[in-house]
């Protein structure tokens, strides 16, 4: 394992990571990751009583503080939109946690972070109404950022889902398209303890939720089956095929589609960090409906995540 990291490999400015502009002592052990930078102050105002750090750099907003109800220290960090941006953030979070910035050498010991994505998503399962919280059990990544990390499927179910996702993509594609068969999906899973904690807290708060499979797309428009551009999609039946995909397990269904959970669970699972994702359904792709004001539901998702993290720390 490589131990020394050059300035080119790990850019630091005044002892801070280059993109997030955070120093190691400004990162908490428990982290909420959100896509929209405006959601960071929204959640900080809703849940934090004290801010220790508040950084905004290159479109990334990060706030660390103490949770009002429990006193737990937490960081709320922007991932940006999509896997490429999220991959940058994840690497910098890991660097902040694992590397001594003075010597540029990996620490001899460190405690893995607990990271939960709080996001919005499109509903694929028509049974779920708008506002439903989807707790990701498995995620199918359609982006290629995850392929640059040599991480095998974490279990037998994941291996099966890779095969089923390839078959679904082939059915969804126009066979004459130049990129037919070119997408290689990967599958990751959420940390079991975090997932069960999220489920317990969503149930305790009486919030509508489901657990199941999330699809992480490489983009918002054609990557999620939207035909706005004057270019035909390679996969015109994407939503329909994933919505009816055989998962190989009774009760396990594809529930939603978004853009960041794939790389988060894949990368952090490979790092042996605890990671999970909870996303609000704000549109139903097969019914052409969209919910514009979803702030209350995002706050509900964050409340579930913070309670789950607090309970896990207390039980540990």
MIVEXNU-963345 format. One record per atom (N, C-alpha, C): atom name; x, y, z. Coordinates in pm, whole numbers. Example, Ala and Ser with C-alpha at 12.3 -4.5 7.8 and 13.67 -1.06 7.14 Angstrom:
REM residues 2
REC  a   east  north     up
REC  N   1319   -569    780
REC CA   1230   -450    780
REC  C   1320   -330    780
REC  N   1285   -225    708
REC CA   1367   -106    714
REC  C   1290      3    787
//
This chain:
REM residues 316
REC  a   east  north     up
REC  N     84   -119      0
REC CA      0      0      0
REC  C     88    124      0
REC  N     57    218    -88
REC CA    137    340    -98
REC  C    122    424     28
REC  N    235    484     73
REC CA    233    558    198
REC  C    259    707    183
REC  N    346    747     92
REC CA    377    888     76
REC  C    303    945    -44
REC  N    246   1067    -28
REC CA    165   1126   -133
REC  C    221   1263   -170
REC  N    263   1276   -294
REC CA    328   1397   -343
REC  C    227   1511   -357
REC  N    275   1636   -368
REC CA    184   1749   -389
REC  C    100   1737   -515
REC  N    153   1671   -617
REC CA     75   1651   -739
REC  C    -37   1550   -717
REC  N     -9   1446   -639
REC CA   -109   1341   -618
REC  C   -217   1383   -519
REC  N   -176   1455   -416
REC CA   -270   1506   -316
REC  C   -245   1655   -298
REC  N   -312   1738   -379
REC CA   -291   1884   -366
REC  C   -346   1936   -233
REC  N   -263   2011   -163
REC CA   -302   2076    -38
REC  C   -269   2225    -48
REC  N   -356   2308      7
REC CA   -333   2452     10
REC  C   -349   2497    154
REC  N   -239   2542    215
REC CA   -241   2588    355
REC  C   -296   2481    448
REC  N   -257   2356    422
REC CA   -299   2246    509
REC  C   -442   2201    489
REC  N   -501   2238    375
REC CA   -640   2201    345
REC  C   -646   2127    212
REC  N   -743   2034    199
REC CA   -761   1967     72
REC  C   -806   2068    -33
REC  N   -769   2042   -157
REC CA   -780   2142   -263
REC  C   -923   2182   -295
REC  N  -1014   2087   -306
REC CA  -1150   2118   -351
REC  C  -1243   2157   -235
REC  N  -1243   2080   -129
REC CA  -1334   2108    -17
REC  C  -1284   2221     72
REC  N  -1154   2251     67
REC CA  -1095   2357    150
REC  C  -1114   2327    298
REC  N  -1109   2199    335
REC CA  -1121   2158    474
REC  C   -986   2112    528
REC  N   -962   2138    655
REC CA   -847   2084    727
REC  C   -893   1959    803
REC  N   -801   1868    835
REC CA   -841   1743    901
REC  C   -922   1762   1028
REC  N   -888   1863   1111
REC CA   -962   1880   1236
REC  C  -1100   1943   1215
REC  N  -1133   1979   1091
REC CA  -1265   2035   1061
REC  C  -1364   1931   1010
REC  N  -1321   1805   1004
REC CA  -1408   1697    956
REC  C  -1451   1609   1072
REC  N  -1581   1584   1084
REC CA  -1634   1495   1187
REC  C  -1625   1350   1142
REC  N  -1643   1259   1236
REC CA  -1641   1116   1206
REC  C  -1769   1071   1135
REC  N  -1875   1146   1157
REC CA  -2004   1116   1094
REC  C  -2036   1226    993
REC  N  -2070   1185    869
REC CA  -2081   1279    759
REC  C  -2211   1257    683
REC  N  -2283   1366    658
REC CA  -2396   1363    565
REC  C  -2348   1426    435
REC  N  -2374   1358    324
REC CA  -2334   1408    192
REC  C  -2460   1443    114
REC  N  -2467   1566     64
REC CA  -2581   1611    -15
REC  C  -2530   1663   -149
REC  N  -2614   1657   -251
REC CA  -2570   1701   -383
REC  C  -2567   1852   -398
REC  N  -2673   1918   -357
REC CA  -2691   2062   -375
REC  C  -2620   2138   -263
REC  N  -2528   2230   -294
REC CA  -2462   2306   -187
REC  C  -2558   2385   -100
REC  N  -2673   2426   -154
REC CA  -2770   2500    -74
REC  C  -2836   2413     34
REC  N  -2829   2282     17
REC CA  -2886   2194    120
REC  C  -2797   2187    244
REC  N  -2672   2224    230
REC CA  -2582   2219    346
REC  C  -2626   2319    453
REC  N  -2640   2450    422
REC CA  -2690   2542    524
REC  C  -2834   2514    565
REC  N  -2916   2461    474
REC CA  -3053   2425    510
REC  C  -3054   2324    624
REC  N  -2974   2218    611
REC CA  -2969   2114    714
REC  C  -2895   2163    838
REC  N  -2793   2247    818
REC CA  -2722   2302    934
REC  C  -2815   2388   1019
REC  N  -2895   2472    954
REC CA  -2990   2556   1027
REC  C  -3095   2471   1098
REC  N  -3133   2363   1036
REC CA  -3238   2278   1091
REC  C  -3190   2196   1211
REC  N  -3064   2151   1209
REC CA  -3022   2052   1307
REC  C  -2905   2091   1395
REC  N  -2822   2185   1355
REC CA  -2700   2213   1430
REC  C  -2718   2332   1523
REC  N  -2661   2321   1642
REC CA  -2666   2432   1737
REC  C  -2538   2513   1735
REC  N  -2432   2459   1684
REC CA  -2304   2527   1682
REC  C  -2227   2487   1557
REC  N  -2171   2586   1488
REC CA  -2089   2560   1369
REC  C  -1942   2580   1404
REC  N  -1864   2474   1387
REC CA  -1720   2483   1410
REC  C  -1646   2525   1284
REC  N  -1697   2486   1169
REC CA  -1633   2518   1042
REC  C  -1741   2538    937
REC  N  -1720   2635    850
REC CA  -1813   2664    741
REC  C  -1730   2707    621
REC  N  -1718   2617    523
REC CA  -1632   2643    408
REC  C  -1713   2637    278
REC  N  -1677   2725    185
REC CA  -1739   2723     53
REC  C  -1628   2748    -50
REC  N  -1602   2647   -134
REC CA  -1492   2658   -230
REC  C  -1522   2572   -351
REC  N  -1504   2629   -469
REC CA  -1522   2557   -596
REC  C  -1660   2489   -605
REC  N  -1762   2554   -549
REC CA  -1897   2502   -555
REC  C  -1931   2402   -445
REC  N  -1833   2372   -358
REC CA  -1856   2276   -249
REC  C  -1874   2349   -117
REC  N  -1988   2330    -51
REC CA  -2014   2388     80
REC  C  -2000   2278    184
REC  N  -1929   2307    292
REC CA  -1910   2210    400
REC  C  -1928   2281    533
REC  N  -2011   2223    620
REC CA  -2032   2278    753
REC  C  -2017   2164    855
REC  N  -1937   2188    959
REC CA  -1921   2093   1068
REC  C  -1971   2159   1196
REC  N  -2047   2084   1274
REC CA  -2099   2138   1399
REC  C  -2159   2030   1486
REC  N  -2228   2073   1589
REC CA  -2288   1982   1687
REC  C  -2439   1975   1667
REC  N  -2493   1855   1667
REC CA  -2637   1835   1650
REC  C  -2710   1884   1775
REC  N  -2812   1963   1755
REC CA  -2884   2029   1864
REC  C  -2941   1928   1964
REC  N  -2999   1820   1918
REC CA  -3069   1727   2006
REC  C  -2975   1634   2081
REC  N  -2862   1597   2020
REC CA  -2777   1492   2077
REC  C  -2637   1537   2113
REC  N  -2592   1650   2059
REC CA  -2454   1692   2080
REC  C  -2353   1619   1994
REC  N  -2402   1531   1905
REC CA  -2312   1458   1816
REC  C  -2246   1552   1717
REC  N  -2118   1535   1694
REC CA  -2045   1616   1596
REC  C  -2066   1556   1457
REC  N  -2104   1639   1363
REC CA  -2134   1591   1229
REC  C  -2085   1692   1126
REC  N  -2045   1643   1011
REC CA  -2013   1728    896
REC  C  -2118   1709    789
REC  N  -2160   1819    728
REC CA  -2254   1814    615
REC  C  -2177   1868    495
REC  N  -2164   1786    391
REC CA  -2071   1815    282
REC  C  -2141   1802    148
REC  N  -2109   1890     56
REC CA  -2163   1882    -80
REC  C  -2086   1780   -163
REC  N  -2159   1698   -238
REC CA  -2093   1609   -334
REC  C  -2090   1669   -474
REC  N  -2179   1767   -500
REC CA  -2199   1809   -638
REC  C  -2289   1710   -708
REC  N  -2308   1730   -838
REC CA  -2399   1646   -915
REC  C  -2320   1539   -990
REC  N  -2356   1414   -969
REC CA  -2301   1305  -1048
REC  C  -2177   1242   -990
REC  N  -2140   1126  -1047
REC CA  -2029   1047   -995
REC  C  -1893   1116  -1005
REC  N  -1858   1184  -1115
REC CA  -1724   1243  -1123
REC  C  -1697   1344  -1011
REC  N  -1793   1431   -984
REC CA  -1778   1527   -875
REC  C  -1774   1456   -740
REC  N  -1861   1358   -722
REC CA  -1867   1285   -595
REC  C  -1739   1209   -569
REC  N  -1677   1155   -673
REC CA  -1552   1080   -658
REC  C  -1442   1170   -601
REC  N  -1439   1296   -641
REC CA  -1342   1391   -588
REC  C  -1365   1411   -438
REC  N  -1490   1433   -401
REC CA  -1523   1459   -262
REC  C  -1491   1339   -174
REC  N  -1525   1220   -218
REC CA  -1499   1100   -139
REC  C  -1350   1082   -114
REC  N  -1269   1102   -216
REC CA  -1124   1088   -198
REC  C  -1070   1191   -100
REC  N  -1123   1313   -105
REC CA  -1074   1414    -12
REC  C  -1121   1387    131
REC  N  -1240   1333    148
REC CA  -1285   1295    281
REC  C  -1196   1185    339
REC  N  -1164   1087    257
REC CA  -1076    979    302
REC  C   -936   1033    335
REC  N   -884   1123    250
REC CA   -753   1181    277
REC  C   -753   1258    408
REC  N   -858   1336    433
REC CA   -868   1410    558
REC  C   -866   1317    679
REC  N   -923   1200    662
REC CA   -934   1105    773
REC  C   -810   1018    791
REC  N   -741    987    682
REC CA   -637    885    689
REC  C   -494    936    679
REC  N   -473   1055    624
REC CA   -338   1099    591
REC  C   -293   1213    682
REC  N   -170   1202    731
REC CA   -108   1310    807
REC  C    -60   1415    707
REC  N   -120   1533    711
REC CA    -88   1635    609
REC  C     51   1696    628
REC  N    110   1683    745
REC CA    245   1734    765
REC  C    349   1646    696
REC  N    339   1516    718
REC CA    435   1423    661
REC  C    392   1368    525
REC  N    263   1388    490
REC CA    205   1332    368
REC  C    214   1179    367
REC  N    204   1120    481
REC CA    211    975    497
REC  C     80    928    561
REC  N     33    811    518
REC CA    -89    755    577
REC  C    -66    722    723
REC  N   -162    754    807
REC CA   -151    726    950
REC  C   -144    576    975
REC  N    -78    538   1081
REC CA    -69    397   1117
REC  C   -205    341   1156
REC  N   -290    424   1214
REC CA   -424    379   1250
REC  C   -522    495   1234
REC  N   -645    463   1204
REC CA   -751    563   1188
REC  C   -885    491   1200
REC  N   -987    566   1234
REC CA  -1122    511   1246
REC  C  -1200    542   1118
REC  N  -1255    443   1049
REC CA  -1332    470    928
REC  C  -1449    564    955
REC  N  -1480    647    856
REC CA  -1592    740    867
REC  C  -1724    667    848
REC  N  -1831    727    900
REC CA  -1968    686    869
REC  C  -2027    793    777
REC  N  -2069    754    657
REC CA  -2114    851    557
REC  C  -2250    810    503
REC  N  -2346    903    507
REC CA  -2480    876    454
REC  C  -2514    982    351
REC  N  -2553    937    233
REC CA  -2602   1030    131
REC  C  -2747   1065    159
REC  N  -2778   1194    157
REC CA  -2915   1245    168
REC  C  -2948   1309     34
REC  N  -3044   1256    -39
REC CA  -3067   1310   -173
REC  C  -3211   1304   -219
REC  N  -3227   1340   -344
REC CA  -3356   1331   -412
REC  C  -3341   1234   -529
REC  N  -3453   1183   -576
REC CA  -3445   1081   -680
REC  C  -3577   1071   -756
REC  N  -3571   1000   -868
REC CA  -3690    969   -944
REC  C  -3742    833   -906
REC  N  -3873    824   -884
REC CA  -3932    696   -848
REC  C  -3951    607   -969
REC  N  -3908    483   -960
REC CA  -3928    385  -1067
REC  C  -4043    292  -1033
REC  N  -4058    255   -907
REC CA  -4169    169   -865
REC  C  -4295    254   -853
REC  N  -4397    230   -936
REC CA  -4518    313   -933
REC  C  -4596    303   -802
REC  N  -4565    205   -719
REC CA  -4638    189   -594
REC  C  -4599    293   -490
REC  N  -4487    362   -510
REC CA  -4439    457   -411
REC  C  -4485    599   -444
REC  N  -4558    665   -354
REC CA  -4602    802   -380
REC  C  -4487    901   -367
REC  N  -4507   1022   -419
REC CA  -4409   1128   -400
REC  C  -4386   1150   -250
REC  N  -4262   1176   -213
REC CA  -4227   1195    -73
REC  C  -4180   1069     -4
REC  N  -4192    954    -69
REC CA  -4143    829    -11
REC  C  -3991    835      5
REC  N  -3941    788    118
REC CA  -3797    777    140
REC  C  -3750    639     94
REC  N  -3654    636      3
REC CA  -3598    510    -44
REC  C  -3467    486     29
REC  N  -3460    375    103
REC CA  -3338    334    172
REC  C  -3268    233     82
REC  N  -3154    271     31
REC CA  -3084    188    -67
REC  C  -3024     65     -1
REC  N  -3064    -52    -46
REC CA  -3002   -177     -1
REC  C  -2888   -216    -96
REC  N  -2919   -213   -226
REC CA  -2818   -233   -330
REC  C  -2829   -119   -429
REC  N  -2719    -89   -495
REC CA  -2719     15   -597
REC  C  -2653    -39   -723
REC  N  -2713     -7   -837
REC CA  -2659    -43   -967
REC  C  -2599     83  -1028
REC  N  -2468     87  -1044
REC CA  -2400    203  -1099
REC  C  -2386    193  -1249
REC  N  -2439    292  -1320
REC CA  -2427    295  -1466
REC  C  -2318    392  -1512
REC  N  -2260    468  -1418
REC CA  -2150    557  -1453
REC  C  -2021    477  -1470
REC  N  -1920    537  -1532
REC CA  -1793    465  -1545
REC  C  -1691    506  -1440
REC  N  -1722    603  -1353
REC CA  -1628    642  -1247
REC  C  -1597    524  -1155
REC  N  -1701    446  -1125
REC CA  -1680    331  -1037
REC  C  -1590    225  -1095
REC  N  -1583    219  -1228
REC CA  -1502    116  -1293
REC  C  -1352    141  -1278
REC  N  -1314    261  -1237
REC CA  -1173    291  -1217
REC  C  -1123    244  -1081
REC  N  -1212    184  -1001
REC CA  -1175    127   -872
REC  C  -1197    -24   -877
REC  N  -1091    -98   -851
REC CA  -1092   -243   -867
REC  C  -1156   -308   -744
REC  N  -1289   -301   -740
REC CA  -1366   -352   -626
REC  C  -1462   -459   -678
REC  N  -1451   -582   -633
REC CA  -1542   -687   -681
REC  C  -1680   -673   -620
REC  N  -1781   -737   -678
REC CA  -1914   -736   -616
REC  C  -1907   -788   -473
REC  N  -1975   -726   -378
REC CA  -1958   -761   -237
REC  C  -2023   -892   -195
REC  N  -2119   -943   -272
REC CA  -2183  -1069   -234
REC  C  -2246  -1134   -356
REC  N  -2305  -1251   -336
REC CA  -2364  -1328   -446
REC  C  -2481  -1252   -508
REC  N  -2563  -1188   -425
REC CA  -2675  -1110   -477
REC  C  -2626  -1000   -570
REC  N  -2515   -935   -536
REC CA  -2459   -830   -620
REC  C  -2414   -886   -754
REC  N  -2352  -1003   -752
REC CA  -2307  -1066   -877
REC  C  -2425  -1095   -968
REC  N  -2534  -1143   -911
REC CA  -2656  -1169   -989
REC  C  -2712  -1040  -1045
REC  N  -2712   -934   -964
REC CA  -2768   -807  -1009
REC  C  -2687   -747  -1124
REC  N  -2557   -769  -1124
REC CA  -2475   -722  -1237
REC  C  -2524   -787  -1366
REC  N  -2545   -918  -1362
REC CA  -2592   -991  -1482
REC  C  -2731   -943  -1524
REC  N  -2819   -926  -1426
REC CA  -2955   -882  -1458
REC  C  -2957   -740  -1512
REC  N  -2869   -655  -1460
REC CA  -2863   -516  -1508
REC  C  -2811   -511  -1651
REC  N  -2713   -594  -1684
REC CA  -2664   -600  -1822
REC  C  -2775   -643  -1916
REC  N  -2852   -743  -1874
REC CA  -2963   -791  -1956
REC  C  -3069   -682  -1972
REC  N  -3097   -608  -1865
REC CA  -3196   -500  -1872
REC  C  -3150   -389  -1966
REC  N  -3022   -355  -1960
REC CA  -2968   -253  -2051
REC  C  -2978   -297  -2196
REC  N  -2949   -424  -2221
REC CA  -2957   -474  -2359
REC  C  -3101   -472  -2410
REC  N  -3196   -502  -2324
REC CA  -3336   -495  -2364
REC  C  -3381   -351  -2384
REC  N  -3324   -260  -2304
REC CA  -3364   -120  -2312
REC  C  -3305    -49  -2433
REC  N  -3199   -103  -2491
REC CA  -3124    -34  -2597
REC  C  -3183    -61  -2735
REC  N  -3156     32  -2826
REC CA  -3177      7  -2967
REC  C  -3060    -78  -3015
REC  N  -3089   -195  -3068
REC CA  -2981   -286  -3103
REC  C  -2888   -232  -3212
REC  N  -2937   -140  -3290
REC CA  -2852    -82  -3394
REC  C  -2772     37  -3347
REC  N  -2787     76  -3222
REC CA  -2716    193  -3170
REC  C  -2566    166  -3164
REC  N  -2482    268  -3189
REC CA  -2337    245  -3191
REC  C  -2280    204  -3056
REC  N  -2349    235  -2945
REC CA  -2296    200  -2814
REC  C  -2375     87  -2748
REC  N  -2445      9  -2830
REC CA  -2517   -108  -2778
REC  C  -2416   -202  -2711
REC  N  -2446   -241  -2588
REC CA  -2359   -334  -2516
REC  C  -2234   -273  -2457
REC  N  -2221   -139  -2464
REC CA  -2097    -76  -2418
REC  C  -2097    -41  -2270
REC  N  -2214    -37  -2206
REC CA  -2223      3  -2066
REC  C  -2201   -120  -1977
REC  N  -2104   -111  -1886
REC CA  -2077   -220  -1792
REC  C  -2115   -174  -1651
REC  N  -2230   -216  -1600
REC CA  -2272   -171  -1467
REC  C  -2193   -240  -1356
REC  N  -2189   -175  -1241
REC CA  -2133   -237  -1120
REC  C  -2240   -231  -1012
REC  N  -2226   -315   -911
REC CA  -2325   -320   -803
REC  C  -2253   -311   -669
REC  N  -2309   -232   -579
REC CA  -2258   -220   -442
REC  C  -2376   -230   -346
REC  N  -2345   -242   -219
REC CA  -2453   -251   -120
REC  C  -2424   -157     -3
REC  N  -2529   -120     67
REC CA  -2515    -34    185
REC  C  -2461   -113    303
REC  N  -2398    -43    395
REC CA  -2358   -103    521
REC  C  -2482   -153    594
REC  N  -2479   -278    639
REC CA  -2598   -340    698
REC  C  -2644   -268    824
REC  N  -2551   -231    911
REC CA  -2590   -165   1036
REC  C  -2654    -29   1009
REC  N  -2595     47    917
REC CA  -2654    177    883
REC  C  -2791    160    820
REC  N  -2805     63    730
REC CA  -2933     41    664
REC  C  -3041      4    764
REC  N  -3010    -87    856
REC CA  -3108   -125    958
REC  C  -3140     -8   1050
REC  N  -3038     74   1080
REC CA  -3062    191   1162
REC  C  -3154    291   1094
REC  N  -3134    313    965
REC CA  -3222    402    890
REC  C  -3365    349    888
REC  N  -3378    219    868
REC CA  -3512    160    863
REC  C  -3582    175    999
REC  N  -3510    148   1106
REC CA  -3570    160   1240
REC  C  -3616    303   1267
REC  N  -3535    401   1230
REC CA  -3569    540   1260
REC  C  -3680    593   1171
REC  N  -3682    552   1044
REC CA  -3791    594    957
REC  C  -3924    539   1009
REC  N  -3921    413   1055
REC CA  -4042    353   1111
REC  C  -4083    422   1241
REC  N  -3985    454   1326
REC CA  -4015    518   1454
REC  C  -4076    656   1435
REC  N  -4035    726   1329
REC CA  -4086    860   1301
REC  C  -4215    858   1220
REC  N  -4258    738   1178
REC CA  -4382    726   1103
REC  C  -4374    781    962
REC  N  -4255    778    904
REC CA  -4235    832    769
REC  C  -4253    722    664
REC  N  -4311    755    548
REC CA  -4325    653    443
REC  C  -4190    618    384
REC  N  -4156    489    382
REC CA  -4027    449    330
REC  C  -4034    309    268
REC  N  -3938    280    183
REC CA  -3916    145    130
REC  C  -3766    123    126
REC  N  -3724     -1    130
REC CA  -3584    -35    106
REC  C  -3576   -120    -19
REC  N  -3474    -99    -97
REC CA  -3464   -174   -221
REC  C  -3343   -132   -302
REC  N  -3355   -142   -433
REC CA  -3244   -117   -524
REC  C  -3256     23   -583
REC  N  -3143     91   -586
REC CA  -3131    221   -650
REC  C  -3046    207   -776
REC  N  -3086    274   -882
REC CA  -3003    284  -1002
REC  C  -2935    420  -1001
REC  N  -2803    421  -1018
REC CA  -2728    546  -1028
REC  C  -2690    569  -1174
REC  N  -2745    675  -1230
REC CA  -2722    704  -1371
REC  C  -2603    796  -1389
REC  N  -2548    805  -1512
REC CA  -2436    895  -1538
REC  C  -2481   1037  -1572
REC  N  -2611   1062  -1577
REC CA  -2659   1195  -1612
REC  C  -2807   1208  -1583
REC  N  -2856   1330  -1587
REC CA  -2995   1357  -1549
REC  C  -3092   1337  -1665
REC  N  -3049   1367  -1787
REC CA  -3142   1365  -1899
REC  C  -3144   1228  -1967
REC  N  -3069   1208  -2070
REC CA  -3076   1078  -2138
REC  C  -3036    963  -2046
REC  N  -2945    991  -1951
REC CA  -2903    888  -1857
REC  C  -3013    839  -1766
REC  N  -3122    916  -1755
REC CA  -3238    873  -1678
REC  C  -3362    860  -1766
REC  N  -3338    846  -1896
REC CA  -3448    820  -1988
REC  C  -3526    940  -2034
REC  N  -3472   1061  -2012
REC CA  -3542   1182  -2056
REC  C  -3499   1217  -2198
REC  N  -3596   1249  -2284
REC CA  -3568   1274  -2425
REC  C  -3581   1420  -2464
REC  N  -3514   1510  -2392
REC CA  -3526   1652  -2419
REC  C  -3444   1693  -2543
REC  N  -3326   1638  -2558
REC CA  -3239   1675  -2670
REC  C  -3292   1616  -2801
REC  N  -3251   1677  -2912
REC CA  -3290   1626  -3044
REC  C  -3196   1514  -3089
REC  N  -3166   1425  -2997
REC CA  -3081   1309  -3025
REC  C  -3149   1188  -2963
REC  N  -3162   1085  -3039
REC CA  -3228    965  -2986
REC  C  -3139    898  -2881
REC  N  -3201    853  -2774
REC CA  -3128    785  -2667
REC  C  -3083    646  -2711
REC  N  -2966    605  -2661
REC CA  -2921    467  -2682
REC  C  -3014    370  -2610
REC  N  -3072    415  -2497
REC CA  -3154    328  -2413
REC  C  -3294    388  -2394
REC  N  -3377    388  -2497
REC CA  -3508    453  -2487
REC  C  -3605    385  -2391
REC  N  -3577    261  -2353
REC CA  -3667    187  -2262
REC  C  -3601    163  -2125
REC  N  -3513    252  -2086
REC CA  -3434    234  -1964
REC  C  -3521    218  -1839
REC  N  -3613    311  -1817
REC CA  -3696    310  -1696
REC  C  -3786    186  -1693
REC  N  -3845    155  -1806
REC CA  -3936     41  -1812
REC  C  -3863    -90  -1780
REC  N  -3745   -108  -1837
REC CA  -3674   -234  -1819
REC  C  -3621   -251  -1677
REC  N  -3569   -142  -1617
REC CA  -3524   -154  -1479
REC  C  -3643   -168  -1384
REC  N  -3754   -107  -1418
REC CA  -3872   -118  -1333
REC  C  -3928   -258  -1325
REC  N  -3905   -339  -1428
REC CA  -3957   -477  -1430
REC  C  -3846   -581  -1419
REC  N  -3726   -540  -1386
REC CA  -3611   -632  -1381
REC  C  -3628   -737  -1271
REC  N  -3596   -860  -1304
REC CA  -3598   -969  -1207
REC  C  -3473   -959  -1120
REC  N  -3492   -935   -990
REC CA  -3378   -918   -900
REC  C  -3329  -1049   -841
REC  N  -3405  -1155   -859
REC CA  -3365  -1283   -803
REC  C  -3401  -1301   -657
REC  N  -3471  -1204   -598
REC CA  -3511  -1216   -458
REC  C  -3650  -1158   -440
REC  N  -3738  -1234   -380
REC CA  -3876  -1189   -359
REC  C  -3877  -1064   -272
REC  N  -3950   -962   -317
REC CA  -3963   -839   -242
REC  C  -3855   -736   -268
REC  N  -3749   -776   -336
REC CA  -3641   -681   -367
REC  C  -3666   -624   -506
REC  N  -3693   -492   -512
REC CA  -3729   -429   -638
REC  C  -3641   -307   -664
REC  N  -3633   -268   -790
REC CA  -3571   -141   -824
REC  C  -3671    -31   -790
REC  N  -3631     59   -699
REC CA  -3723    159   -645
REC  C  -3703    298   -703
REC  N  -3578    336   -731
REC CA  -3554    476   -770
REC  C  -3428    488   -854
REC  N  -3409    608   -909
REC CA  -3293    637   -991
REC  C  -3240    776   -952
REC  N  -3108    787   -937
REC CA  -3042    912   -903
REC  C  -2900    907   -959
REC  N  -2805    988   -906
REC CA  -2676    998   -973
REC  C  -2552    984   -884
REC  N  -2568    966   -753
REC CA  -2449    965   -668
REC  C  -2433    842   -579
REC  N  -2540    771   -548
REC CA  -2531    660   -452
REC  C  -2438    550   -501
REC  N  -2430    530   -632
REC CA  -2347    423   -685
REC  C  -2201    437   -645
REC  N  -2141    551   -677
REC CA  -1999    569   -647
REC  C  -1977    577   -497
REC  N  -2072    631   -421
REC CA  -2057    641   -276
REC  C  -2050    503   -212
REC  N  -2145    417   -242
REC CA  -2147    285   -178
REC  C  -2037    195   -233
REC  N  -2007    208   -361
REC CA  -1902    126   -424
REC  C  -1765    163   -367
REC  N  -1729    289   -374
REC CA  -1597    335   -329
REC  C  -1579    314   -179
REC  N  -1675    360   -100
REC CA  -1661    349     45
REC  C  -1671    205     94
REC  N  -1750    122     26
REC CA  -1752    -19     59
REC  C  -1616    -84     36
REC  N  -1552    -46    -74
REC CA  -1418    -96   -102
REC  C  -1316    -50      0
REC  N  -1339     69     59
REC CA  -1250    123    161
REC  C  -1282     68    301
REC  N  -1386    -12    312
REC CA  -1431    -67    441
REC  C  -1483     43    534
REC  N  -1538    148    475
REC CA  -1608    252    551
REC  C  -1757    215    555
REC  N  -1829    269    652
REC CA  -1973    247    660
REC  C  -2045    354    578
REC  N  -2125    310    482
REC CA  -2193    405    393
REC  C  -2335    358    365
REC  N  -2424    456    348
REC CA  -2563    427    317
REC  C  -2621    544    238
REC  N  -2741    527    189
REC CA  -2807    633    112
REC  C  -2956    632    142
REC  N  -3013    752    158
REC CA  -3157    767    176
REC  C  -3200    884     88
REC  N  -3290    856     -6
REC CA  -3330    956   -106
REC  C  -3482    970   -111
REC  N  -3527   1092   -128
REC CA  -3669   1122   -140
REC  C  -3713   1104   -285
REC  N  -3827   1043   -306
REC CA  -3886   1035   -440
REC  C  -3954   1169   -468
REC  N  -3900   1245   -564
REC CA  -3960   1375   -596
REC  C  -4023   1378   -735
REC  N  -4005   1271   -812
REC CA  -4080   1260   -937
REC  C  -4104   1114   -968
REC  N  -4210   1088  -1041
REC CA  -4243    951  -1080
REC  C  -4230    942  -1232
REC  N  -4125    873  -1275
REC CA  -4088    875  -1414
REC  C  -4196    819  -1507
REC  N  -4268    719  -1461
REC CA  -4367    657  -1547
REC  C  -4502    730  -1545
REC  N  -4515    830  -1457
REC CA  -4640    905  -1449
REC  C  -4623   1052  -1485
REC  N  -4498   1092  -1515
REC CA  -4470   1229  -1558
REC  C  -4515   1334  -1457
REC  N  -4487   1310  -1327
REC CA  -4520   1408  -1224
REC  C  -4395   1443  -1145
REC  N  -4389   1568  -1095
REC CA  -4270   1620  -1029
REC  C  -4312   1707   -912
REC  N  -4239   1693   -799
REC CA  -4265   1773   -680
REC  C  -4153   1876   -666
REC  N  -4187   2004   -681
REC CA  -4085   2109   -685
REC  C  -4034   2146   -546
REC  N  -4120   2150   -445
REC CA  -4078   2189   -310
REC  C  -4068   2063   -224
REC  N  -3946   2016   -208
REC CA  -3922   1892   -137
REC  C  -3834   1913    -13
REC  N  -3817   2038     30
REC CA  -3725   2067    140
REC  C  -3763   1994    270
REC  N  -3894   1990    298
REC CA  -3937   1923    422
REC  C  -3899   1776    419
REC  N  -3912   1713    303
REC CA  -3882   1571    291
REC  C  -3732   1546    303
REC  N  -3650   1637    249
REC CA  -3504   1624    264
REC  C  -3466   1636    411
REC  N  -3531   1729    482
REC CA  -3505   1741    626
REC  C  -3549   1616    701
REC  N  -3660   1556    659
REC CA  -3704   1430    720
REC  C  -3598   1321    700
REC  N  -3544   1313    578
REC CA  -3440   1213    549
REC  C  -3317   1236    635
REC  N  -3278   1363    650
REC CA  -3161   1394    733
REC  C  -3187   1362    880
REC  N  -3309   1386    926
REC CA  -3343   1353   1065
REC  C  -3332   1203   1089
REC  N  -3378   1124    995
REC CA  -3366    979   1004
REC  C  -3218    940   1011
REC  N  -3136    999    924
REC CA  -2994    965    919
REC  C  -2923   1003   1048
REC  N  -2950   1122   1101
REC CA  -2883   1167   1224
REC  C  -2922   1081   1343
REC  N  -3048   1044   1350
REC CA  -3092    956   1459
REC  C  -3027    818   1448
REC  N  -3017    767   1326
REC CA  -2953    637   1306
REC  C  -2805    642   1346
REC  N  -2735    747   1307
REC CA  -2595    761   1343
REC  C  -2577    774   1493
REC  N  -2664    850   1557
REC CA  -2655    869   1701
REC  C  -2678    739   1775
REC  N  -2776    661   1732
REC CA  -2806    534   1798
REC  C  -2694    432   1780
REC  N  -2635    431   1661
REC CA  -2524    337   1636
REC  C  -2406    372   1723
REC  N  -2377    503   1739
REC CA  -2264    542   1824
REC  C  -2292    507   1970
REC  N  -2416    525   2015
REC CA  -2451    496   2155
REC  C  -2442    345   2180
REC  N  -2490    264   2084
REC CA  -2487    120   2102
REC  C  -2344     67   2093
REC  N  -2261    135   2011
REC CA  -2122     91   1997
REC  C  -2041    121   2121
//
